[in-house]
Amino acid sequence: MRSSPAQTVWRAACVEVAAGPAAVLVRDSKNPGGPRLGLAPGAWGRFVAYAAR
């Protein structure tokens, strides 16, 4: 699992990402027992490409 703050100043805005063969799971690192967002690997790739613009 990888943890990444959105910005150094915004420590409360951290997510963890776990990539598997069938899904990429994303969750709030401050609430590990909370809901998770699951995406197909292709959808995750498109999201990352869009966010990197």
N, CA and C of each residue as an Amber inpcrd file, in Angstrom:
protein
   159
   0.8450000  -1.1650000   0.0000000   0.0000000   0.0000000   0.0000000
   0.8920000   1.2290000   0.0000000   0.4980000   2.2350000  -0.7480000
   1.2900000   3.4560000  -0.8520000   0.4730000   4.6100000  -0.2870000
   1.0950000   5.4350000   0.5210000   0.4340000   6.5890000   1.1080000
   1.0470000   7.8450000   0.5270000   0.1920000   8.8000000   0.1630000
   0.7010000  10.0110000  -0.4540000  -0.1300000  11.2070000  -0.0360000
   0.5010000  12.2140000   0.5950000  -0.2630000  13.4230000   0.9170000
  -0.5220000  14.2350000  -0.3440000  -1.6850000  14.8520000  -0.4240000
  -2.0120000  15.6870000  -1.5760000  -1.0510000  16.8680000  -1.6590000
  -0.7500000  17.4560000  -0.5350000   0.2440000  18.5200000  -0.4290000
   0.8900000  18.3860000   0.9380000   2.1000000  18.8320000   1.0810000
   2.7800000  18.7440000   2.3660000   2.0060000  19.4900000   3.4400000
   1.4330000  20.6290000   3.0900000   0.6980000  21.4440000   4.0510000
  -0.5880000  20.7510000   4.4880000  -1.2100000  20.0200000   3.5950000
  -2.5080000  19.3830000   3.8660000  -2.3240000  17.9420000   4.3000000
  -1.7820000  17.7120000   5.4460000  -1.5410000  16.3520000   5.9410000
  -2.8400000  15.5590000   6.1210000  -3.9620000  16.2300000   6.3020000
  -5.2370000  15.5330000   6.4770000  -5.7610000  14.9580000   5.1670000
  -5.1770000  15.3090000   4.0370000  -5.6520000  14.8690000   2.7310000
  -4.7500000  13.7660000   2.1850000  -4.6700000  12.6430000   2.8920000
  -3.8360000  11.5250000   2.4660000  -4.7060000  10.3560000   2.0240000
  -4.2340000   9.6560000   1.0120000  -4.9040000   8.4460000   0.5660000
  -3.8880000   7.3240000   0.4690000  -4.3850000   6.1130000   0.5600000
  -3.5690000   4.9210000   0.3430000  -4.1130000   4.2110000  -0.8800000
  -3.2170000   3.6920000  -1.6820000  -3.5900000   3.0180000  -2.9170000
  -2.9920000   1.6210000  -2.9100000  -3.8260000   0.6220000  -3.1580000
  -3.3680000  -0.7630000  -3.2660000  -3.7690000  -1.2750000  -4.6460000
  -2.7780000  -1.6280000  -5.4450000  -3.0500000  -2.1080000  -6.7990000
  -2.9370000  -3.6150000  -6.8530000  -3.9700000  -4.2450000  -7.3740000
  -3.9790000  -5.6850000  -7.5840000  -4.2680000  -5.9640000  -9.0490000
  -4.2990000  -7.2320000  -9.4370000  -4.5240000  -7.5690000 -10.8410000
  -5.9320000  -7.2290000 -11.3380000  -6.9140000  -7.2290000 -10.4470000
  -8.2920000  -7.0120000 -10.8770000  -8.8560000  -5.6610000 -10.4600000
  -8.2140000  -4.9790000  -9.5000000  -8.7540000  -3.7140000  -9.0030000
  -7.6660000  -2.8850000  -8.3440000  -7.9060000  -1.5810000  -8.3360000
  -7.0800000  -0.6410000  -7.5860000  -7.9840000  -0.0850000  -6.4940000
  -7.5650000  -0.2400000  -5.2430000  -8.3640000   0.2080000  -4.1060000
  -7.7430000   1.4650000  -3.5220000  -8.6020000   2.4330000  -3.1950000
  -8.1640000   3.7080000  -2.6400000  -8.9560000   3.9450000  -1.3630000
  -8.2490000   4.4120000  -0.3080000  -8.9450000   4.7290000   0.9360000
  -8.2740000   5.9190000   1.6120000  -8.9850000   6.5210000   2.5400000
  -8.4830000   7.6190000   3.3540000  -7.5550000   7.0300000   4.4060000
  -6.3050000   7.4450000   4.4140000  -5.3470000   6.8750000   5.3650000
  -5.6780000   7.2390000   6.8100000  -6.4310000   8.2950000   7.0310000
  -6.8180000   8.6870000   8.3880000  -8.0160000   7.8760000   8.8910000
  -8.6750000   7.1450000   7.9900000  -9.8500000   6.3460000   8.3400000
  -9.7380000   4.9780000   7.6760000  -8.7710000   4.1420000   8.0970000
  -8.5370000   2.8740000   7.4070000  -9.7050000   1.8920000   7.4660000
 -10.5890000   2.0400000   8.4170000 -11.7530000   1.1700000   8.4960000
 -12.9440000   1.6900000   7.7230000 -12.7930000   2.8520000   7.1170000
 -13.8880000   3.4750000   6.3880000 -14.0580000   2.9060000   4.9970000
 -14.8660000   3.5770000   4.1960000 -15.1400000   3.0810000   2.8400000
 -13.9050000   3.1170000   1.9440000 -13.9260000   2.2470000   0.9540000
 -12.8550000   2.1760000  -0.0480000 -13.4750000   2.3780000  -1.4200000
 -12.7020000   2.9820000  -2.2800000 -13.1080000   3.1500000  -3.6660000
 -12.3550000   2.1160000  -4.4780000 -13.0610000   1.2920000  -5.2220000
 -12.4400000   0.2780000  -6.0630000 -12.6130000   0.6230000  -7.5310000
 -11.5080000   0.6070000  -8.2810000 -11.5410000   0.9310000  -9.6940000
 -10.8640000  -0.1650000 -10.4990000 -11.3360000  -0.3740000 -11.7110000
 -10.6410000  -1.2680000 -12.6310000  -9.2950000  -0.6310000 -12.9580000
  -8.2640000  -1.4260000 -13.1990000  -6.9440000  -0.8620000 -13.4930000
  -6.9520000   0.1480000 -14.6430000  -7.7200000  -0.0900000 -15.6820000
  -7.7930000   0.8540000 -16.7960000  -8.3990000   2.1860000 -16.3840000
  -9.4380000   2.1420000 -15.5550000 -10.0720000   3.3680000 -15.0680000
  -9.1040000   4.1460000 -14.1790000  -8.3490000   3.4480000 -13.3530000
  -7.3500000   4.1030000 -12.5040000  -6.2900000   4.7900000 -13.3780000
  -5.8320000   4.1120000 -14.4050000  -4.8420000   4.6940000 -15.3020000
  -5.3470000   5.9610000 -15.9710000  -6.6070000   5.9570000 -16.3930000
  -7.1900000   7.1500000 -17.0120000  -7.3150000   8.2860000 -15.9980000
  -7.6950000   7.9480000 -14.7650000  -7.7950000   8.9610000 -13.7210000
  -6.4350000   9.5920000 -13.4450000  -5.3930000   8.7880000 -13.3070000
  -4.0530000   9.3030000 -13.0290000  -3.5610000  10.1690000 -14.1930000
  -3.8090000   9.7300000 -15.4200000  -3.3940000  10.5130000 -16.5800000
  -4.1080000  11.8640000 -16.5960000  -5.3930000  11.8690000 -16.2770000
  -6.1570000  13.1210000 -16.2460000  -5.6520000  14.0260000 -15.1140000
  -5.4200000  13.4730000 -13.9460000  -4.9790000  14.2670000 -12.7930000
  -3.5780000  14.8360000 -13.0040000  -2.7620000  14.1950000 -13.8200000
  -1.3930000  14.6550000 -14.0470000  -1.3170000  15.8210000 -15.0340000
  -2.4120000  16.1620000 -15.6810000  -2.3980000  17.2660000 -16.6620000
  -2.1210000  18.5890000 -16.0140000
